Amino acid sequence: MKTTVKKLYNFFIFFKLRKGVPMENIQIDLEKGSIFYHYKNLKLYEYLGPCKIQENNEWIEAVIYKEYKSLVDSGLFVRTKKEFLEKFKRR
C-alpha cells in the first residue's frame, strides 16, 4: 500500500510540474524530522524546517536540513525548496 501511495504522489508532482505550476506552489508534506536521502551520494539527511533565502533580490522558499545521526557535526545546510525536492527523496 505504501508503494502505491508513493507512486501516486510522484505522479501528482510530475503532472503539476508539466502543467506549469511552479514547484514552490505545490504543497509538499515536509514534516520536521523527516528523513531524506540524496539522489547521488545516498547519504541520509534530516529535514529541520522551512525558511526563506534571498535570490536575485527576491525572497524564495527554502529548507534547512542536516546530516542524519552524523558522528561529526557537519553543520546545517540550506537549499531552495525546489532544489531540495529535486535532489532528495524521502526514505
N, C-alpha and C positions, 0 to 999 in steps of 0.2 A: 504494500500500500504506500509506503514512504517513497519508493522509487517512482511510482506513478504520479504522486503529488509533485515531486521534484521535476519530472519531465513536463508536466503541465505548467508549472511555474516558469521554467526556462522557455517554453513555447510562448507564454504570455509576454515575457520580456522581449523576446525576439520579434513577436508580432507588433508590439508597441513601438519598438525602435524602427521597424520597417514603415510604420505609419507616420513617422516623422516626429513622434513625441520625444522631446529631449529626455535623456537619462535622468537628469536632476528632478524632473516632474513625476517620475514613476515612483510610487510608494513601495519601498523595499522594506521587508521586515527585519531590519538590522536591530538586534537586541543587544544590550550591553552584556558582555561576557560570551557572546557567540564566537565560535572558533572557525577560522577560515584557513585555507592553505593557498600558497602562492602557486600559480599555474606552472612556473618554470622550476623553481628550486624546491618545491613541495614542503617547505617549512611551514609550521603551524603558527598562526597569529591570532591574537585575541582582540576583538573589536571593543573599544572603550567608550566611544560615543561620538556624536556629531560635533562639528564646529564649522566655522566659516574661515575662508582664506581669501586674500585679495589676489586677483589675477588680471592683469591688464586694466588696472584701476576699477575693477568690478568685484564685488563680493560674491563668492560662489560657495555652494555646499561642499563640505569636506568631511573626512572622518579621521579620528585619532585611533591608532592601534599600536600594539606592542607584540614582541615575540611571546609565544605561549610557553610558560614554565621554563624560561631560559635560565641556565645556570649562571650566566654572566648578564649584568644589567646592560642591555643594549640600547636603552632609552626608548623614547616614544617616537612614533612615525606619524606623518600626516600626508594624506593624498586627497585629491578631489574625489568626490563620491563616484563620479563617472569612471575615473581611472581605477579606483578600488574595486568596483563591481566588474570591471573588465578583466582585471588581473588576479582576482581572488575568488575562490569557490568555497561554498560552505562545506564544512567537514561532514 
